[in-house]
Amino acid sequence: MSCSSSSGSEEDDEGFDAYRKGGYHAVRIGDQFAGGRYIAQRKLGWGQFSTVWLAYDTRTSNYVALKIQKSALQFAQAALHEIELLQAAADGDPENTKCVIRLIDDFKHAGPNGQHLCMVLEFLGDSLLRLIKYNRYKGMELSKVREICKCILTGLDYLHRELGMIHSDLKPENILLCSTIDPAKDPIRSGLTPILEKPEGNQNGTSTMNLIEKKLKRRAKKAAAKISGRRVSIVGLSETPKKNKRNLDGIDMRCKVVDFGNGCWADNKFAEEIQTRQYRAPEVILQSGYSYSVDMWSFACTAFELATGDMLFAPKEGNGYGEDEDHLALMMELLGKMPRKIAIGGARSKDYFDRHGDLKRIRRLKYWPLDRLLIDKYKLPEAEAREFADFLCPIMDFAPEKRPTAQQCLQHPWLNLRTQNNEDDIEGQMSNMQIKGSCS
């Protein structure tokens, strides 16, 4: 899910095949929902379970994000679960300052493909993934990374400490800026006039795209992405030529945690395999139980990606070993050998480790500590690299119970270094926005 153009896929469309009984609801610009309260303006994105539309709320005269779930029973149940979590988050944050996306309304909509659960969410801007792409995969200034980290940690602290909730899929795609990168894409800043009725002669709306051309592009991308089976250690990460980074001054770095489709209550977990691969914590791979600290691991991976433009861990299958084992090897190359007790303590430990706590199939590790990686590969000044590594490394402790909480991270010296634009706390900034049901 996403409330910007960055949902399940940022570049491909969802295809026509899923517009069938139990699938997506076909939306046309000008379509009305909830008895005419919400009017579809344009498609923002899509996910595996839903499509997301910019809509105009005729009651409040605000733009909102309308998420329309697929109609089959399993998708409806998933939507009900997400609504439960979002409603709890909204109820506990009446001032809308906790850096978590706000649920405004939910309702059912009957269409030719069945009955669809719909969520109305505040309209937000681009995802951090799109910001990373916009910056041409170059690292951002650490002062801007720091601003973003404060928002994410404020959201996580609220979810963990006040609500007892684990997000379980934190990553750049699931964190949205409060404003769009391009002001022209913001309906308020661009002065967009709302569409209040269906455009003449537009039966199919503008959601239809050239599928054949897109499928060809997709195939070309897949062909280009094929890689050899040889293992690349963290030391041997390929250096690709990059364009200069963009000037990000003027972009509001305030952001919110979104997409609670995989979220759960800490005392009622329902899935063993959680998190997107590159942001997955070691205890999830080993199936040794998990709690709030899995979100902290994902946060550290995200912070690194913002600072460098590269994913911290990008495991691949190789000759004789799978992605999981490569992932564990990459972790150890960066963080040092996993303590034996942790290595052999999970339900799946025997798949990867011998009884001594050594990996079974990847025997030669090339160690490259985080501070040296930041200095040698990413050319950060030594002092900045060490301060940033001092902040991140404890969050990636192999022992989940030793990782600092979001609340503790918010007190860390690195987050509180004085910058030229030293501002008030994040919750104060959020409350100063004074925009009803919106962060844009």
N, C-alpha and C positions, 0 to 999 in steps of 0.2 A: 504494500500500500504506500501511497505517497500523496501528498497534497500539492506537489509540484509536478513538473513533467518527468520527475525521476521516480517512477514506480518500478514494478518488477523488471522492466527493461526500459532504458532511456532512449534507445535508438530504434528498436524493432517495434512493430505493432502487434497486437494480440492475435491477428488473423481472423478469418471469417468462420473457421471450423467450430469455434467455441460458442458461436451465436446460434444456440439450439436449445431444446428443452433441457432444463437443468443448468444451462450455461449463462453467458452474459445477457444483459438486457440491451437491445439496440436503442441508442439514444440519438435523437436529432436535435440540432440547435433550435432553441425555442420550446422544446418539450417542457411540460409543467409537471411538478411533483408535489406531493403533500397538499392536494387540493388547490394547487396554483401558487403556493407560497414560494417555491423554488423554481427558477427557470434556467434551463441549461444554456450556457454561453459558448463553451468550447471544451474539448477534451484536454485534460492535463496529463494523464498517464494511465497506466494499467498495471495490474499485478496478476498473479496466478489465479486469484480468487475474485477479482473485481476490476472495474474501470473507475476512474476518478475524473470528475468534471468540474470545471469552474461554473458556479451557478450564482444567480442573483437572488437574494432573499428579499422578496417584495415587502415583507413585514418590517424589517429593520433597515432596508436600503443598503445592506452590506453585501459584498461578494464573499462567497463561502466555497469550500471544496465539498462536493457531493460524491461520496463513495458508494457505488452500487454493486452489491455482492452478486455473484452467481446464485441461481435459484435452487440448485440441488440441495438435499437435506444436509449433507456434510458441510457445505459452504454456509448454509444458514446457521448451523450450530456454531461454526467458527466465528461468524459475525456476532452472534449473541454473546459469545465468550469475550470477544474484543470490546463490545459495547459495555459489558460489565466492568472491565478493567478501565476503560476510558471514562465511564461515568464515575467510578470511584475516584479517579484522578481529578476530574472536574469538581466533584463535591468537596474534596479536601483543599481546593485551591480557588476559593471564590474571587480572589483578586487577580488571578491569572498571572502569577509571578514565578511559577516553579519550573519554567522551561520544559514543559510537557504540552504536547498538542491538546487543544481544547475541543471536546465533543460538545456541539451546540444542540443537536437534535438527532433523533433516529425514528424511522418509520418503515412500513412495508409498502411496496409498490407492485401492483399486479401488472404483468405484461404477457405477451404471447409465449414467452419461454418459461413462465411460472411466476411465483411470488418472490420478489427480491427484497432482502433487508437492505436498508439504506442508512448511511451515517452522514450527518452534516457536521463538518469540521471547519475550524477556522482556516482561512486561506493563508498559506505560508509561501515562502520563496523557494529558491533552488536548494537541492541537496548538497551536502558537503562533497559528495562524489562529483557533482557537476562543477563545484567550485574548484576542486582539484584538477579536473579536465580543463576548465577555463584558464587555470594558471599553467596549463601545458605540462602538467605533471612535474612541475618544479616545486621545490619546497617553499613554504610561506614563511614570512618573517615570524620569528618566535613570539613577538609581541601579539601578533594576530592569532597564532596558535593558542596562546595563553587566554585570550578573550573567549575563544570558542570552547576551550577546555573548561573554563569556569561555568559556562552555560550547561555543558553536558553533565558536569559533576553536580551542579545544582539540581538538574533533573533526576539524576541517579540517586542522589541523597534523598530526595523527596520520595521516589519510588521505593527505595530500600527501607529507609528508616521510618518514614511516616505511614507508608501504605503496605509494607510487607510484600512487595511485588518485584519479580525478576523480569527484566525486559527480554533477555535471552536471544536477542538478534541485533545487538548494537553494532553498527557499521556506518560508514559515511553516507550510504544511501538512505539510512533511517534517521538521519539528523538533518533537519531543514533549517535554512536561514530564515529569519523572520521577514526578510524582504528579498525580492528577486534581484539577481545580479544586474540584469538589464532593466532599467526603469520602464522601458516600453512594454515589457511583459507583465508589469504590475497594473491591474485594472484601475487602481486608484491614482497612482502617480502618472499613468499615461492618459488619464481623463477619459477612460473608456465609457461610452454610452451603453447602458444595458439593453440587451435584446429582450423585448417583452412579448414578442409573438414570433411564430415561425416565419423565416424569410420566404418570400415568394419564389416558387419554382425550384425549391431546394428540397427535394423529397428525401434524399439520402444524407443530408447534413454534410458537414465538412470532415466527419470522422473517417470517411472512406479514403484510403490512400492507395498508391500504386503498389499493390502487393507483389506483383511479379518482379518489379525492379528491386524491391526490398529483399525478396527471397534470394535473388541473384547476389545482392550485396552480402547477405548473410552467409551464403555458401562461400563466397570469396574470402570473407573474414575467417571462416572455419578452416579453409584450406591454408591460409597464411599462418594460422595459429598452431598448426601441427608442429610438434617439437620432437626431438630425438629422445630415446629412452634413457640417455645418460644422465646421471644425477648431477645437479648443480648445487654445490654447497653454498652456504651464505657468503663465503669468501668469493666465490666465482660468479656472483650475480652479474648479468650482462650489463654493460654500460651502453646505453643507447643514446645517440646524439639527440639533444633536446634544444628546442628553441628557447629564447630568453623568456623569463617569467614575465607575466603582466603586472602592471601597477594595480594593486588591489585597494589602494586608498579610495575612500568614498563608498566602499561596500560595507554595509552594516553587518558585523560579524556575530550579532546576537542570533541565537539559534534555539531550536527545540527538539526534543526527542519525540519521534513519531513511530507509527506502525507497531501496534500491540497485538498483532495477529498471532505471534508466537509467545506472547507474555504469559506469565503464570504467577499464582500466589506462591510464596516461598514454602508454605505449609501444605501445598496441594499441587505438586509437580506431576505432569502427565506425560512427559516425553524424556527419554534417555539421551537421544541424539538431538542436540539443540545447536544453535549458532551457525552462521555461514562459515564455511570451511576456513578461510584465511584469518578469521577472528575467533576461532574456536579455542577454548582453554584446554590445557593438557588433561585435566580431570574428566572432561567430557569425552575425549578420545579414549582414555583408559577406563571409562565408566566406573569411577570411584566415588560417585556422588557429587552433587554441586549445590551451590547456593548463590547469594548475591555476588560473590567474588568473581563469577564467570563474566558478569557485566564489566567488572573492573579490568579484567584481562582484555576484553574487546575494546574498552576505552583506551588502554595503553597502545594497542595496535593502531587504533584510529588516530591518536595523537601523533604517533610516529609518521603515519602516512601524510598527515597534514604538513608536518615539518620537512618531509623529504620528497613527497610526490610518489613514493614507492610503497607498495604493501610491505609490511614487516616480514610476513611469512607467506610465501607462495609455493606450497608443496606440489610436487608432481610425482606421478608413478614412474618407476624405473625398472630396470632389469632385475627381477627377483624381489622387488619390494613395492609396497603400495604407498598411496598418498599419506596415510596415517603415520607410517614409519618415517617417511621423509619429513613430515611435519614435526614429529618428535625430535628428529635429528637436527633440523633447522633451529628448533628452540634451544637445544643443548649447545649448538655451535655459538649461539648468541649469549646464552645465560649460564653456561657451564653445565657440568654433568648433573643429571637429575638424581636426587638422593635415592638410594636403593629402596628404602621403605616406601617411598611414593611410587617409584617405577614399578614395583611388583605388587602394589596394593589395590589395583583395580580389577574389575571382572574381566577386562580384556588385556590385562598386562602380559599374559603368557603369549599373546599373539605377536608381541613386539619385543619383549625383553626376556633375557635368560635369567636364571636364578641369582646371578650376581648383579643384576640391574644394568646390564649392557644390552644395547640393541642387537637383535639376532642377525640381521642381514646388512646393516650399514655399520661397518666396524671402524672406519677411519673418519673421524670428525675434524674439521678445521675450525678452530675456535677464533672468534672475532668479537670481542666484548663491545657492548653498545656504544660506550664513549669513543672507542677507537673507530668504530664503523662510522659514527657521525663526523669524526674528524677526517679520517682517511678517504672515505668515499664521498661524503656529502660536504666536505670542506667547511664545516662549522668551526668557528674559532674555539680553541681548546676550552676556555672558561665556560662559554655558552654550552658546548657539547657536554661538559661534565655536569653542569647544573641540570640540564635537561635529562641526562642519563640518571642522575641521582633521584630525579622525580619519577622517572618511568620504571626503573629496575625493581623497586620494591613491589610495584603493582603487578609485576610478572614473576613473583616468587612462585616456585613450583608447589609450595605448600599453600593451598588456598586460604587457610585460616591466618596466615602471616601477612597476606596482602592488606594494605591500608583500605579503610572504607572510603566512600566518596566524601563523607564529612571530614575525615582526617586529611584527605588529599586537598580539600579546599583550604586547609590551614598550612599547606606546604610552602616553604619559602619561595620555590620557583614560581608558584602561581601568584605570589604577592610581591614580586619584584616591581619596583616603581618604574613606570613608563612615562613618556611625555604626556600621554593622555590618561593619566591615572584617574579612574572614575570610581563611583560608588559601587557597592556590592551589586551583583547581578539582579537579585530580586528587586532592589531599588530601581535599577534601570528598566526592568520589565514593567514595574508598576507605573513608571513615569510615562509610559507610552500612551496611556489614556485612550485606548481604542477598544470599543466594545466587541467582544467575541472575535477579535482579530489581532494579529501580531504584525501585520504588514503596513 
